[in-house]
Amino acid sequence: MAAASTLSFAGGLAPPRVWRRWQLLLAPLFAGAVLVIAFAMIGQADQVAHLPGWNAAALLITGMAALAASVRGARQATTEVDRQIRLTLGGAAFFYAFGQMAHLVERVSGQRLSLAFDAIPIIGIMTIVGACWWIVLRKRYPHAEQLAITLDSAVVFCTAGAASLVLLGSQIDHSGGAVALAYTVMFSSTLGATVVLNLAITPRRGASGWIAIVGGVVPIVIGSAWEALSGSTGWAPSTIVQGTGILIAGFGCATWTAELDPSLKFRQMAARVRSWLPLAAVAISSALIVGSELLTSGRDEGIGLAADALLAVVLLLCVVRQTMLLRERGRITSVAREAADR
């Protein structure tokens, strides 16, 4: 007698072998969620609430769970591009877990580690994400289009980072808030760039893949901003928000696919939205220039300087992008004139 089928995540029936692969993929994420819940309950107990490191330990667990899921997802990938992307995104989870391990050591030992332990995860995650999208863009688009998409993503990236600095930087006045602010800036910038890039390559939509990544990064940004503003040294609710986002994003990393979305209407809409986002970023940047002077004046000069630097990069990228558009229009005009003269 044939083995009974089970429900799949796509809504139909899946054979036991497929369901088994889903179980192996989701197992580390479920285990991470259970451990975070356990840490939340234990961390609030009177006997241990005073002990440091609960937040970093919980986020370390979620980072390792996301890494395990990404590696498992890479093994289950059906194309070489999907395998490369999932495995590379697992590297981002590794860097995040590395950062949380450093924070845990700091909390438990009471010793401040080198700033390199804060910088390495942030630089590593941004490098990993950039490498992932470069892998996809170079396989799908010609060089000129790759450059155009990269510039559009960079504009949104810098604008989102500047907005985080301007809106939150003036309110950070406690120890540890600068690190949480740095993570907020990094994740919000990465979120903006990721949205632009996915709208450009339009992978298949669903409850997994790039939709889950975007949906996971949003609570990470919210939780990091909450942590930066609250400055709690004990167990903090923001850890639950961040941990949930890491697990959701980890699921997205483990199931990401470069398969093109079959809906022509969605691809056309995505192209329109992608063309609007850089323009919206430029408009927001203009407001941020004024806001930076008003909100960061008299505060930490480093935050104001970083925001101004990002906004200056936005303006520079806009000049480069406009130059490319004018050059392309000139080329098209020349081709049309040559065709008309024949």
C-alpha positions as CSV (number, residue, x, y, z in Angstrom):
1,M,0.0,0.0,0.0
2,A,1.4,3.4,-1.0
3,A,2.6,5.7,1.8
4,A,0.2,8.4,2.8
5,S,0.9,11.9,1.5
6,T,1.1,14.9,3.7
7,L,0.1,18.5,3.2
8,S,2.8,20.7,1.6
9,F,3.6,24.4,2.3
10,A,2.3,25.2,-1.1
11,G,-1.1,24.1,-0.2
12,G,-1.3,20.7,-2.1
13,L,-0.2,17.2,-1.3
14,A,3.5,16.4,-0.9
15,P,5.1,12.9,-0.8
16,P,6.7,11.8,2.4
17,R,10.2,12.4,1.0
18,V,9.4,16.0,0.3
19,W,7.9,16.4,3.7
20,R,11.0,14.9,5.2
21,R,13.2,17.5,3.5
22,W,10.9,20.3,4.9
23,Q,11.3,18.8,8.4
24,L,15.1,18.7,8.2
25,L,15.0,22.3,6.9
26,L,12.7,23.7,9.6
27,A,14.1,21.7,12.5
28,P,16.9,24.1,13.5
29,L,14.5,27.1,13.2
30,F,11.9,25.5,15.5
31,A,14.6,24.4,17.9
32,G,16.0,28.0,17.9
33,A,12.5,29.4,18.6
34,V,11.9,27.0,21.5
35,L,15.3,27.9,23.1
36,V,14.6,31.6,22.7
37,I,11.2,31.2,24.5
38,A,12.9,29.2,27.2
39,F,15.5,31.9,27.6
40,A,12.8,34.5,27.8
41,M,11.1,32.6,30.6
42,I,14.3,31.8,32.5
43,G,15.7,35.3,32.0
44,Q,12.8,36.9,33.9
45,A,13.1,34.7,36.9
46,D,14.1,36.6,40.1
47,Q,17.0,34.3,40.8
48,V,18.8,34.8,37.5
49,A,17.4,38.1,36.2
50,H,20.5,40.0,37.4
51,L,22.8,37.8,35.3
52,P,24.1,39.4,32.1
53,G,24.2,37.9,28.7
54,W,20.7,36.6,28.3
55,N,19.9,38.8,25.2
56,A,23.2,38.0,23.4
57,A,22.8,34.2,24.2
58,A,19.3,34.1,22.7
59,L,20.3,36.0,19.6
60,L,23.4,33.8,19.2
61,I,21.1,30.8,19.2
62,T,18.8,32.3,16.5
63,G,21.9,33.2,14.4
64,M,23.2,29.6,14.6
65,A,19.7,28.2,13.8
66,A,19.5,30.5,10.7
67,L,23.0,29.3,9.7
68,A,22.0,25.6,10.0
69,A,18.8,26.2,8.0
70,S,20.7,28.0,5.3
71,V,23.3,25.2,4.9
72,R,20.5,22.6,4.9
73,G,18.6,24.7,2.3
74,A,21.8,24.9,0.1
75,R,22.0,21.1,0.2
76,Q,18.4,20.8,-1.0
77,A,18.8,23.4,-3.8
78,T,17.9,22.2,-7.3
79,T,20.0,24.7,-9.2
80,E,23.6,25.9,-8.8
81,V,22.6,29.6,-8.4
82,D,20.1,28.7,-5.6
83,R,22.8,26.7,-3.9
84,Q,25.4,29.4,-4.1
85,I,22.9,32.1,-2.8
86,R,21.6,30.0,0.1
87,L,25.1,29.0,1.2
88,T,26.4,32.6,0.9
89,L,23.4,34.0,2.8
90,G,24.3,31.4,5.5
91,G,27.6,33.3,5.8
92,A,25.6,36.4,6.8
93,A,24.0,34.3,9.6
94,F,27.5,33.2,10.6
95,F,28.7,36.8,10.9
96,Y,25.6,37.7,13.0
97,A,26.2,34.8,15.3
98,F,29.9,35.8,15.6
99,G,28.8,39.3,16.7
100,Q,26.4,37.9,19.3
101,M,29.1,35.6,20.6
102,A,31.4,38.6,21.1
103,H,28.6,40.4,22.9
104,L,28.0,37.4,25.1
105,V,31.7,37.3,26.1
106,E,31.6,41.0,26.9
107,R,28.5,40.6,29.1
108,V,29.7,37.6,31.0
109,S,33.4,38.7,31.4
110,G,32.6,42.4,32.0
111,Q,35.5,43.3,29.7
112,R,35.1,45.5,26.6
113,L,36.5,43.7,23.6
114,S,38.1,45.5,20.7
115,L,35.9,47.5,18.3
116,A,36.9,45.1,15.6
117,F,34.5,42.5,17.1
118,D,31.7,45.0,16.5
119,A,32.9,46.0,13.0
120,I,33.6,42.5,11.6
121,P,30.0,41.2,11.8
122,I,28.6,44.4,10.2
123,I,31.1,44.6,7.4
124,G,30.8,40.8,6.9
125,I,27.0,40.9,6.6
126,M,27.0,43.7,4.1
127,T,29.8,42.1,2.1
128,I,27.9,38.8,2.0
129,V,24.6,40.4,0.9
130,G,26.4,42.4,-1.8
131,A,28.1,39.2,-3.1
132,C,24.8,37.3,-3.3
133,W,23.1,39.9,-5.4
134,W,26.2,40.2,-7.6
135,I,26.0,36.5,-8.3
136,V,22.4,36.8,-9.5
137,L,22.8,40.1,-11.4
138,R,25.8,38.9,-13.4
139,K,24.0,35.8,-14.6
140,R,20.8,37.6,-15.6
141,Y,21.6,41.1,-16.9
142,P,24.2,42.8,-19.2
143,H,26.9,44.9,-17.7
144,A,25.0,48.3,-18.2
145,E,21.9,47.0,-16.5
146,Q,23.9,45.5,-13.6
147,L,25.4,48.9,-13.0
148,A,22.1,50.7,-13.2
149,I,20.4,48.3,-10.7
150,T,23.4,48.5,-8.4
151,L,23.3,52.3,-8.4
152,D,19.6,52.3,-7.6
153,S,20.1,49.9,-4.8
154,A,23.0,52.0,-3.4
155,V,20.9,55.1,-3.4
156,V,18.2,53.4,-1.3
157,F,20.9,51.8,0.8
158,C,22.5,55.1,1.8
159,T,19.2,56.9,2.2
160,A,17.8,54.2,4.6
161,G,21.1,54.3,6.6
162,A,21.1,58.1,6.8
163,A,17.4,58.1,7.9
164,S,18.2,55.7,10.8
165,L,21.1,57.8,11.9
166,V,19.2,61.1,11.8
167,L,16.0,59.7,13.5
168,L,17.7,57.6,16.2
169,G,21.2,59.0,16.5
170,S,20.2,62.0,18.6
171,Q,18.4,59.8,21.1
172,I,21.3,57.4,21.9
173,D,22.8,58.5,25.2
174,H,23.7,55.2,27.0
175,S,26.4,52.6,26.8
176,G,25.8,49.9,24.2
177,G,23.4,52.0,22.3
178,A,25.9,52.9,19.6
179,V,26.4,49.2,18.7
180,A,22.6,48.6,18.5
181,L,22.3,51.7,16.4
182,A,25.0,50.4,14.0
183,Y,23.1,47.2,13.6
184,T,19.9,49.2,13.0
185,V,21.6,51.3,10.3
186,M,23.1,48.2,8.7
187,F,19.9,46.2,8.6
188,S,17.7,49.1,7.5
189,S,20.1,49.9,4.7
190,T,20.3,46.3,3.7
191,L,16.5,46.0,3.7
192,G,16.2,48.9,1.3
193,A,18.8,47.6,-1.1
194,T,17.4,44.1,-0.9
195,V,13.9,45.3,-1.8
196,V,15.3,47.1,-4.9
197,L,17.4,44.2,-6.0
198,N,14.5,41.6,-5.6
199,L,12.2,43.9,-7.5
200,A,14.8,43.9,-10.3
201,I,15.3,40.2,-10.5
202,T,11.6,39.4,-9.5
203,P,12.1,35.9,-8.0
204,R,9.0,33.8,-7.5
205,R,6.7,35.1,-4.7
206,G,5.5,33.0,-1.8
207,A,5.7,32.6,2.0
208,S,9.3,31.7,1.6
209,G,12.3,33.0,-0.2
210,W,12.8,36.7,-0.7
211,I,9.5,37.6,0.8
212,A,10.5,35.8,4.0
213,I,13.8,37.6,4.0
214,V,12.3,41.0,3.7
215,G,9.6,40.1,6.2
216,G,12.3,38.9,8.7
217,V,14.5,41.9,8.3
218,V,11.7,44.3,9.3
219,P,11.4,43.0,12.9
220,I,15.2,42.9,13.1
221,V,15.3,46.6,12.3
222,I,12.5,47.3,14.8
223,G,14.1,45.2,17.5
224,S,17.5,46.7,17.0
225,A,16.1,50.3,17.1
226,W,14.2,49.3,20.3
227,E,17.3,48.0,21.9
228,A,19.3,51.1,20.9
229,L,16.7,53.4,22.5
230,S,15.9,51.3,25.7
231,G,19.5,50.3,26.7
232,S,18.2,47.5,29.0
233,T,21.0,45.4,30.6
234,G,18.7,42.5,31.6
235,W,16.3,40.5,29.5
236,A,14.6,42.8,27.0
237,P,11.5,42.2,24.9
238,S,13.4,43.6,21.9
239,T,15.3,40.4,21.9
240,I,12.2,38.4,21.1
241,V,11.4,40.8,18.2
242,Q,15.0,40.5,16.8
243,G,15.1,36.7,17.3
244,T,11.8,36.2,15.5
245,G,13.1,38.3,12.6
246,I,16.4,36.3,12.5
247,L,14.5,33.0,12.3
248,I,12.1,34.2,9.6
249,A,14.9,35.7,7.6
250,G,16.9,32.4,8.1
251,F,13.9,30.5,6.6
252,G,13.9,32.9,3.7
253,C,17.7,32.4,3.2
254,A,17.2,28.6,3.2
255,T,14.4,28.7,0.6
256,W,15.5,31.6,-1.7
257,T,15.2,30.8,-5.4
258,A,16.2,32.7,-8.5
259,E,13.2,31.2,-10.4
260,L,11.4,34.0,-12.2
261,D,7.9,34.9,-11.0
262,P,5.4,33.6,-13.6
263,S,3.2,36.7,-13.3
264,L,3.9,39.2,-16.1
265,K,1.7,41.7,-14.3
266,F,3.8,41.5,-11.1
267,R,7.1,41.8,-13.1
268,Q,5.8,45.0,-14.7
269,M,4.6,46.4,-11.4
270,A,7.9,45.5,-9.8
271,A,9.8,47.4,-12.6
272,R,7.6,50.5,-12.0
273,V,8.1,50.4,-8.2
274,R,11.9,49.9,-8.6
275,S,12.1,53.0,-10.8
276,W,10.1,55.0,-8.2
277,L,12.2,54.0,-5.1
278,P,15.4,55.8,-6.1
279,L,13.4,58.9,-6.8
280,A,11.6,58.6,-3.5
281,A,15.0,58.2,-1.8
282,V,16.3,61.4,-3.4
283,A,13.2,63.3,-2.1
284,I,13.7,61.8,1.4
285,S,17.4,62.7,1.3
286,S,16.5,66.3,0.8
287,A,14.4,66.3,3.9
288,L,17.1,64.4,5.8
289,I,19.7,67.0,5.0
290,V,17.6,69.6,6.9
291,G,16.6,67.1,9.6
292,S,20.3,66.2,10.2
293,E,21.1,69.8,11.0
294,L,18.1,70.1,13.4
295,L,18.2,66.8,15.2
296,T,21.9,66.0,15.4
297,S,23.1,69.6,16.1
298,G,24.9,69.7,19.5
299,R,24.8,65.9,19.8
300,D,27.5,63.3,18.9
301,E,29.3,64.9,16.0
302,G,30.3,61.4,14.7
303,I,26.6,60.5,14.0
304,G,25.9,63.8,12.2
305,L,29.1,63.4,10.2
306,A,28.1,59.8,9.2
307,A,24.6,60.9,8.2
308,D,26.0,63.8,6.1
309,A,28.5,61.4,4.4
310,L,25.7,59.0,3.4
311,L,23.6,61.8,2.1
312,A,26.6,63.2,0.1
313,V,27.0,59.7,-1.4
314,V,23.3,59.7,-2.4
315,L,23.8,63.0,-4.3
316,L,26.9,61.7,-6.0
317,L,25.2,58.4,-7.0
318,C,22.3,60.4,-8.4
319,V,24.7,62.4,-10.6
320,V,26.3,59.2,-11.9
321,R,22.9,57.7,-12.5
322,Q,21.7,60.7,-14.4
323,T,24.9,60.8,-16.5
324,M,24.3,57.2,-17.5
325,L,20.7,57.9,-18.5
326,L,21.8,60.9,-20.6
327,R,24.5,58.8,-22.3
328,E,22.0,56.0,-23.0
329,R,19.5,58.5,-24.4
330,G,22.3,59.9,-26.6
331,R,23.2,56.5,-27.9
332,I,19.6,55.6,-28.7
333,T,19.2,59.0,-30.5
334,S,22.3,58.3,-32.5
335,V,21.1,54.9,-33.5
336,A,17.7,56.3,-34.6
337,R,19.3,59.0,-36.7
338,E,21.6,56.5,-38.4
339,A,18.7,54.2,-39.1
340,A,16.7,57.2,-40.5
341,D,19.6,58.2,-42.8
342,R,19.9,54.8,-44.4
